C-alpha cells in the first residue's frame, strides 16, 4: 500500500491484438469494457463510469494504434 494515499496501487500489463484470437480479445473490446460502454460489461450488473487518473481514455488509445498502423 502507498503510505501517501493509503490506497493500493495495482498495474496490469497484457498484450492485445487488433483482431483478437481464441486466447485473447480484440483491443477495441478491452477498451470498450474499460470505458464501461453499454453492452461491453455483461458480467457486471451495474457498471460505474471509470475514473481516469492519468493519461487518455482507452478509446483514444485504440485511435492512436489505428493511426500509427495507417502511417
N, C-alpha and C positions, 0 to 999 in steps of 0.2 A: 504494500500500500504506500501511496505517496504521503509523506508526512505533511506536506503543504496543504493538500486538499482533503485528506482523509478518505479519498476515493481510490478504488483500484484503477490501475492503468493496464489496459489489455490491447494488444495488437495481434492481428491475424493476417498472414500473407499467404495468398494462394493464386495460382495462375489459371486464367480462364481464356478460352479461345473465342473468336468471333461467332463461330457456329455451334460450339459445344460438341459433345460426343457421348458415348454410352457411359462414360465415367464422370463427365463434367458438364455443367450447364453453360449456355452462351453468356458472354459478359453482359449483354443487354438485360437478360433475365435477372442476373445478380444485381445490376444497378437498379432495376425496377423494384426489386424486393427491398434493397437498401433505402430507397426513397419512399417505400410503403405505398406504391401506386396501387390503385384499385385492381384487385384480381391477382396481384403479384405475391400476396402473402396468405394463401388459403389455409395454411397451418396455424394462423394466429386469428383468434376470434375477433379482436378489436384492435388492429394495429394502430399505433400512435405515430404522429409525424416524427421523423428523426430530428436530432439536434446535431447540426454540422458544427463541430468545434473549430475546425481549421480546414482550409482548402476549398475545393469546389464540390458541387453536388455530383453524385455518381453518374447521372445522365450527361453531365458536362465532360466527364472523363471519357465516356463512350464516344462523344462527339470528337474529342481530341484524338482518340485512337483512329476513328474513321478518317479524320482529316490527314493524319500522318500516313496512313496506308495509301490514301489517294495521291499524296505527294510522291 
